[in-house]
Amino acid sequence: MTTLRLAIIGAGPAGIYAADILLKAERHFDVSIDLFDHLPAPYGLVRYGVAPDHPRIKGIINALRDVLDRGDIRLFGNVRYGTDITLDDLKRHYNAVIFATGAVRDADLKIPGIELEGSYGAAEFVSWFDGHPDFPRSWPLTAKEVAVIGNGNVALDVSRILAKHADDLLPTEIPDNVYQGLAESPVTDVHVFGRRGPTSVKFTPLELRELGELRDVDMIVYDEDFDYDDAARDAIATNKQVLVIDKVLNQWRKRETGQASRRLHLHFFAKPLEIVDDGTGRVGGIRWERTAPDGAGGVVGTGEIRELPIQAVYRAVGYFGSPLPGIPFDKKRGVIPNREGQVLRKADPSSGSSTWTEQMYGVYATGWIKRGPVGLIGHTKSDAMETVRHVINDSGNWWRPESPSEQSIVELLDSRGIAYTDLDGWHNLDQHELALGSAQGRVRVKVVPRDEMVNISRDEA
Ligand SMILES: Cc1cc2nc3c(=O)[nH]c(=O)nc-3n(C[C@H](O)[C@H](O)[C@H](O)COP(=O)(O)OP(=O)(O)OC[C@H]3O[C@@H](n4cnc5c(N)ncnc54)[C@H](O)[C@@H]3O)c2cc1C
């Protein structure tokens, strides 16, 4: 029986599900899978994106760990595709590769003043509070009034973490430096801005409702935002999710406020126009235009301009994928161009054509780098099914590697002096973090510095 030697780049949910699905699939060949990640620990955004106070979602890690613990997938952490290993290396050692590298950086928001000091991307802040090793350990939490631009769940995560009292995060796995930083925050008001109305938000009801349960935080919504048009009323009547969101917001309208020391404001029909300079190159305010329903589910500007003083702004307008050396990249969408996971390239790159039509044999994509940064962890499973089906059916076009043995890639990494981490290493780090946590009565305390993560994993501490 032939053996498919498969490399998967990215040990987030998409990569792990792809490996699992392939191993369980009906097929006429054996499979040997190596899973690479540039981080020393697996699980991608489940570890470094999902908020620490969402233990139920973080719990998905248990299911992913069960897959790895089965022992039929080799994990190589702390190995970056593009620098530590290249496409040529993969062609020499594998029959095919699946890229599952996700999307980690913030999409741009092109408004004047967005480059001022005190203006941040949500992804950077998330990486800080989730203890990502490649981000600064300290975060400038000096603002009393903060704006968050965006109406999706990441905007809610950022607003919640900013508004929540640090002590209420202590039982979670937040790193010590994050607790210290948040505990010193002088924040009093967090203002969330969305261009459209309450019935057009991308929040999920559960995440929205959670804001109303924060201790010592008043939810402020404004009556002027609830003058619904027919399109909004239709949305409430036909979409259960919108119905629940509307209910939650309307309950908050009736609540008494004024006692809490912090406030979380939701501004709808508010299109940010400019971040205002305080005169020293720092964020001093936000200027926005009031919008109005256009009758067809969208909005139009009204010309009415408003302004609020703020000292920091976070843009939560979406994540964006990053290009990978040797692999086609769609700069507009931030994804690897693909047809159901089969990576595509331009038939004649010199022609200037912007369409990708030709299959790049042996190369596949799954997860956020395939589809774009939308959707929940569960969606990466259906993604992976589609991609894996093509990997199986394309067996006639796989690469024919010179050195397919499992040992040869280990020798390559060793010869390059790469301090890779493996599954046993992850168990070491996991146990270490759990022990740090249990000593303090907490779920876990994350180890943040990369060298410490690697040393603990490799038992070289
Ligand atoms: C802030 C935030 C909160 C979220 N909260 C939820 C939630 O509550 N519930 C929910 O269901 N979903 C949530 N999601 C969505 C969920 O995280 C994604 O659906 C999912 O993680 C996408 O999986 P992925 O494997 O495609 O990408 P990722 O999880 O990003 O995994 C990609 C992996 O590839 C690795 N990688 C990248 N480049 C390289 C390289 N060059 N070499 C080697 N490795 C590389 C990365 O280190 C990473 O481990 C959230 C997302 C964000 C951003």
The ligand as a Gaussian input file, in Angstrom:
#p B3LYP/6-31G(d) Opt

LIG

0 1
 C      -10.472000      37.278000      19.110000
 C      -11.153000      36.043000      18.593000
 C      -12.092000      35.400000      19.375000
 C      -12.727000      34.254000      18.891000
 N      -13.655000      33.654000      19.683000
 C      -14.298000      32.565000      19.213000
 C      -15.279000      31.928000      20.017000
 O      -15.579000      32.363000      21.135000
 N      -15.895000      30.808000      19.499000
 C      -15.568000      30.313000      18.260000
 O      -16.118000      29.283000      17.846000
 N      -14.652000      30.912000      17.485000
 C      -14.020000      32.017000      17.923000
 N      -13.096000      32.625000      17.136000
 C      -12.849000      32.080000      15.785000
 C      -11.826000      30.931000      15.802000
 O      -10.707000      31.328000      16.551000
 C      -11.451000      30.580000      14.358000
 O      -12.628000      30.123000      13.696000
 C      -10.414000      29.470000      14.245000
 O       -9.379000      29.634000      15.186000
 C       -9.792000      29.446000      12.841000
 O       -8.950000      28.327000      12.793000
 P       -7.660000      28.189000      11.870000
 O       -7.053000      26.896000      12.262000
 O       -8.021000      28.449000      10.464000
 O       -6.681000      29.393000      12.283000
 P       -5.856000      29.638000      13.629000
 O       -6.627000      29.250000      14.814000
 O       -5.363000      31.043000      13.532000
 O       -4.596000      28.651000      13.499000
 C       -3.562000      28.906000      12.567000
 C       -2.263000      28.340000      13.086000
 O       -1.263000      28.466000      12.064000
 C       -0.036000      28.854000      12.646000
 N        0.781000      29.521000      11.633000
 C        0.527000      30.686000      11.005000
 N        1.527000      30.979000      10.138000
 C        2.435000      29.971000      10.229000
 C        3.692000      29.708000       9.597000
 N        4.231000      30.538000       8.679000
 N        4.370000      28.573000       9.934000
 C        3.857000      27.705000      10.861000
 N        2.676000      27.921000      11.492000
 C        1.965000      29.034000      11.184000
 C       -0.453000      29.780000      13.780000
 O        0.556000      29.888000      14.785000
 C       -1.713000      29.086000      14.296000
 O       -1.420000      28.186000      15.339000
 C      -12.422000      33.753000      17.599000
 C      -11.469000      34.414000      16.820000
 C      -10.842000      35.540000      17.301000
 C       -9.829000      36.233000      16.426000

